[in-house]
Amino acid sequence: MHLPLNLILAIPYLFCMINRFLSLTTIVFLVATLSCKSKQEDKKPTTPPPTVVDVLIASDQKISNTIEVNGTVVAAEYVELHPEVSGRLTYLNIPEGSRVEKGTIMAKINDADLQAQVAKTKVLLELAQKTEERYRKLLAVNGINQADYVAILYQINGYKADLLYTQALIDKTVIKAPFSGTVGLRQISPGAYVTTASIIATIQQLDKLKVDLTVPETYAKILRKGNTIDVVLDNGTGAKQKATIVAVEPQANLATRSLKVRAVLDNGRANPGGFVKAYLDAGDNNKAILIPTNCIIPDDKNNLVIVVKDGKAVFVSVKTGVRQANVVEITNGIKAGDSVVVTGVLFARPKAKLKIRSVKQFKDLNPQ
């Protein structure tokens, strides 16, 4: 069989076209394969580099435990002068801002009706006493019954009791200073009608001032009667003064879990009701774990600290104690020898690898 001449001449051209097609297909396949391989390689997770941090080796340090609490100045004695009965003031002696002695009459309420009652009772008593004398003579000669004589004796005793009762009401109309002290501002005018709820004035004893403090019950062991504390009065001087504890409230406040402490200022001069700061010495602790305050990570419920273990970051919940300017005491959660992260705290993640750049010294972090 013989092929046509034109077909024979076209065979080389066909082979050339087939080779070009196969070469182009191979190139496209290789490019697609490499592209897919590159995408697969891009999807592979990459391991982040370890966070570079500085650490502090926790160790026992000496700390002076001084507690700062707030308080209020209280007068040695304080009272509001109220009348014991209702009525109109007929006398008023309120020397505002001046000192008065115990027993000084401060005010007097109209007692005319009571005085009239006393006069009437005295007349009846005098009449009953004369009747008793007459009955006694008649009883001696059997002129009256024994019962009549006994009745007049009871009547006399009744009049005497009425006099005592009325005199007690009269005494209530006189308002006297219950102790020696300084009188406050007058709250009422002469001639006014007053009741038992009315405040005439106040009187305070300023010779020896007291200070009421609120102290957390954790420090109850150092609150002993006779202990001396330092207080700073809010008078602008900033000078510390001595005060002596005289009593501690045994019942803790249910809301704040704190104790109320009362101390007496030795030589203090202040206004009652003024604000004071008190400093209580709880002693030195020679085995306190101290770390910089910037190591603490506040959480919703706890405070966290990062500790390096096996080259990884471990977040530990801690309890804090005494705070100072740059450091804080750790009472629970960290022990001596633990490596605490002091720099790079914000970049560390739980269980992530850490690279320790340097080990800091406590004296460098907390210069004295």
NORRA-V993758 format. One record per residue. RES is the residue in one letter. SS is DSSP state (A for helix, B for strand, O for the rest). OMEGA is omega as a letter, one per 40 degrees, with the letter a starting at -180 (NA if undefined). Layout:
res=RES ss=SS omega=OMEGA
res=RES ss=SS omega=OMEGA
This chain:
res=M ss=O omega=a
res=H ss=O omega=i
res=L ss=O omega=i
res=P ss=O omega=a
res=L ss=A omega=a
res=N ss=A omega=i
res=L ss=A omega=i
res=I ss=A omega=a
res=L ss=A omega=a
res=A ss=A omega=a
res=I ss=A omega=i
res=P ss=A omega=i
res=Y ss=A omega=i
res=L ss=A omega=i
res=F ss=A omega=a
res=C ss=A omega=i
res=M ss=A omega=i
res=I ss=A omega=i
res=N ss=A omega=i
res=R ss=A omega=a
res=F ss=A omega=i
res=L ss=A omega=i
res=S ss=A omega=i
res=L ss=A omega=i
res=T ss=A omega=i
res=T ss=A omega=a
res=I ss=A omega=i
res=V ss=A omega=i
res=F ss=A omega=i
res=L ss=A omega=i
res=V ss=A omega=i
res=A ss=A omega=i
res=T ss=A omega=i
res=L ss=A omega=a
res=S ss=A omega=i
res=C ss=A omega=i
res=K ss=A omega=i
res=S ss=A omega=i
res=K ss=A omega=i
res=Q ss=A omega=i
res=E ss=A omega=i
res=D ss=A omega=a
res=K ss=A omega=i
res=K ss=O omega=a
res=P ss=O omega=i
res=T ss=O omega=a
res=T ss=O omega=a
res=P ss=O omega=i
res=P ss=O omega=i
res=P ss=O omega=i
res=T ss=B omega=i
res=V ss=B omega=a
res=V ss=B omega=i
res=D ss=B omega=a
res=V ss=B omega=i
res=L ss=B omega=i
res=I ss=B omega=a
res=A ss=O omega=i
res=S ss=O omega=i
res=D ss=B omega=i
res=Q ss=B omega=i
res=K ss=B omega=a
res=I ss=B omega=i
res=S ss=B omega=a
res=N ss=B omega=i
res=T ss=B omega=a
res=I ss=B omega=i
res=E ss=B omega=a
res=V ss=B omega=a
res=N ss=B omega=a
res=G ss=B omega=a
res=T ss=B omega=i
res=V ss=B omega=a
res=V ss=B omega=i
res=A ss=O omega=i
res=A ss=O omega=i
res=E ss=B omega=a
res=Y ss=B omega=i
res=V ss=B omega=i
res=E ss=B omega=a
res=L ss=B omega=i
res=H ss=B omega=i
res=P ss=O omega=i
res=E ss=O omega=i
res=V ss=O omega=i
res=S ss=O omega=i
res=G ss=B omega=a
res=R ss=B omega=a
res=L ss=B omega=i
res=T ss=B omega=i
res=Y ss=B omega=a
res=L ss=B omega=a
res=N ss=O omega=a
res=I ss=O omega=i
res=P ss=O omega=a
res=E ss=O omega=i
res=G ss=O omega=a
res=S ss=O omega=i
res=R ss=B omega=i
res=V ss=B omega=i
res=E ss=O omega=i
res=K ss=O omega=i
res=G ss=O omega=i
res=T ss=O omega=i
res=I ss=B omega=a
res=M ss=B omega=a
res=A ss=B omega=i
res=K ss=B omega=a
res=I ss=B omega=a
res=N ss=O omega=a
res=D ss=O omega=a
res=A ss=A omega=a
res=D ss=A omega=i
res=L ss=A omega=i
res=Q ss=A omega=i
res=A ss=A omega=i
res=Q ss=A omega=i
res=V ss=A omega=a
res=A ss=A omega=i
res=K ss=A omega=a
res=T ss=A omega=i
res=K ss=A omega=i
res=V ss=A omega=i
res=L ss=A omega=i
res=L ss=A omega=i
res=E ss=A omega=i
res=L ss=A omega=a
res=A ss=A omega=i
res=Q ss=A omega=i
res=K ss=A omega=i
res=T ss=A omega=i
res=E ss=A omega=i
res=E ss=A omega=a
res=R ss=A omega=a
res=Y ss=A omega=a
res=R ss=A omega=i
res=K ss=A omega=i
res=L ss=A omega=i
res=L ss=A omega=a
res=A ss=A omega=a
res=V ss=O omega=a
res=N ss=O omega=i
res=G ss=O omega=i
res=I ss=O omega=i
res=N ss=O omega=i
res=Q ss=A omega=a
res=A ss=A omega=i
res=D ss=A omega=i
res=Y ss=A omega=i
res=V ss=A omega=a
res=A ss=A omega=a
res=I ss=A omega=i
res=L ss=A omega=i
res=Y ss=A omega=i
res=Q ss=A omega=i
res=I ss=A omega=i
res=N ss=A omega=i
res=G ss=A omega=i
res=Y ss=A omega=i
res=K ss=A omega=i
res=A ss=A omega=i
res=D ss=A omega=i
res=L ss=A omega=i
res=L ss=A omega=a
res=Y ss=A omega=a
res=T ss=A omega=i
res=Q ss=A omega=i
res=A ss=A omega=i
res=L ss=A omega=i
res=I ss=A omega=i
res=D ss=A omega=i
res=K ss=A omega=i
res=T ss=O omega=i
res=V ss=B omega=a
res=I ss=B omega=a
res=K ss=B omega=i
res=A ss=O omega=a
res=P ss=O omega=i
res=F ss=O omega=i
res=S ss=O omega=a
res=G ss=B omega=a
res=T ss=B omega=a
res=V ss=B omega=i
res=G ss=O omega=a
res=L ss=O omega=i
res=R ss=O omega=a
res=Q ss=O omega=a
res=I ss=O omega=a
res=S ss=O omega=i
res=P ss=O omega=i
res=G ss=O omega=a
res=A ss=O omega=i
res=Y ss=B omega=a
res=V ss=B omega=i
res=T ss=O omega=a
res=T ss=O omega=i
res=A ss=O omega=a
res=S ss=O omega=i
res=I ss=B omega=i
res=I ss=B omega=i
res=A ss=B omega=i
res=T ss=B omega=i
res=I ss=B omega=a
res=Q ss=B omega=i
res=Q ss=B omega=a
res=L ss=O omega=a
res=D ss=O omega=a
res=K ss=O omega=a
res=L ss=O omega=i
res=K ss=B omega=i
res=V ss=B omega=i
res=D ss=B omega=a
res=L ss=B omega=i
res=T ss=B omega=a
res=V ss=B omega=i
res=P ss=B omega=a
res=E ss=A omega=i
res=T ss=A omega=a
res=Y ss=A omega=a
res=A ss=A omega=a
res=K ss=A omega=a
res=I ss=A omega=a
res=L ss=O omega=a
res=R ss=O omega=i
res=K ss=O omega=a
res=G ss=O omega=i
res=N ss=O omega=a
res=T ss=B omega=i
res=I ss=B omega=i
res=D ss=B omega=i
res=V ss=B omega=i
res=V ss=B omega=i
res=L ss=B omega=a
res=D ss=O omega=a
res=N ss=O omega=i
res=G ss=O omega=a
res=T ss=O omega=a
res=G ss=O omega=a
res=A ss=O omega=i
res=K ss=B omega=i
res=Q ss=B omega=a
res=K ss=B omega=i
res=A ss=B omega=a
res=T ss=B omega=i
res=I ss=B omega=i
res=V ss=B omega=a
res=A ss=B omega=i
res=V ss=B omega=i
res=E ss=O omega=a
res=P ss=O omega=a
res=Q ss=O omega=i
res=A ss=O omega=i
res=N ss=O omega=a
res=L ss=O omega=a
res=A ss=O omega=a
res=T ss=O omega=a
res=R ss=O omega=i
res=S ss=B omega=a
res=L ss=B omega=i
res=K ss=B omega=a
res=V ss=B omega=i
res=R ss=B omega=i
res=A ss=B omega=a
res=V ss=B omega=i
res=L ss=B omega=a
res=D ss=O omega=a
res=N ss=O omega=a
res=G ss=O omega=i
res=R ss=O omega=a
res=A ss=O omega=i
res=N ss=O omega=i
res=P ss=O omega=a
res=G ss=O omega=a
res=G ss=O omega=a
res=F ss=B omega=i
res=V ss=B omega=i
res=K ss=B omega=a
res=A ss=B omega=a
res=Y ss=B omega=a
res=L ss=B omega=a
res=D ss=B omega=i
res=A ss=B omega=i
res=G ss=B omega=i
res=D ss=B omega=i
res=N ss=B omega=a
res=N ss=B omega=a
res=K ss=B omega=i
res=A ss=B omega=i
res=I ss=B omega=a
res=L ss=B omega=i
res=I ss=B omega=i
res=P ss=B omega=a
res=T ss=A omega=a
res=N ss=A omega=i
res=C ss=A omega=a
res=I ss=O omega=i
res=I ss=B omega=a
res=P ss=B omega=i
res=D ss=O omega=i
res=D ss=O omega=a
res=K ss=O omega=a
res=N ss=O omega=i
res=N ss=B omega=a
res=L ss=B omega=i
res=V ss=B omega=a
res=I ss=B omega=i
res=V ss=B omega=i
res=V ss=B omega=i
res=K ss=B omega=a
res=D ss=O omega=i
res=G ss=O omega=a
res=K ss=B omega=a
res=A ss=B omega=i
res=V ss=B omega=a
res=F ss=B omega=a
res=V ss=B omega=i
res=S ss=B omega=a
res=V ss=B omega=i
res=K ss=B omega=a
res=T ss=B omega=i
res=G ss=B omega=a
res=V ss=B omega=i
res=R ss=B omega=i
res=Q ss=O omega=a
res=A ss=O omega=a
res=N ss=O omega=a
res=V ss=B omega=i
res=V ss=B omega=i
res=E ss=B omega=i
res=I ss=B omega=a
res=T ss=B omega=a
res=N ss=B omega=i
res=G ss=O omega=a
res=I ss=O omega=i
res=K ss=O omega=i
res=A ss=O omega=a
res=G ss=O omega=i
res=D ss=O omega=i
res=S ss=B omega=a
res=V ss=B omega=i
res=V ss=B omega=a
res=V ss=B omega=i
res=T ss=B omega=a
res=G ss=O omega=a
res=V ss=A omega=a
res=L ss=A omega=a
res=F ss=A omega=a
res=A ss=O omega=i
res=R ss=O omega=a
res=P ss=O omega=i
res=K ss=O omega=i
res=A ss=O omega=a
res=K ss=B omega=i
res=L ss=B omega=i
res=K ss=B omega=a
res=I ss=B omega=a
res=R ss=B omega=a
res=S ss=B omega=i
res=V ss=B omega=a
res=K ss=B omega=i
res=Q ss=O omega=a
res=F ss=A omega=a
res=K ss=A omega=i
res=D ss=A omega=a
res=L ss=A omega=a
res=N ss=O omega=i
res=P ss=O omega=a
res=Q ss=O omega=NA
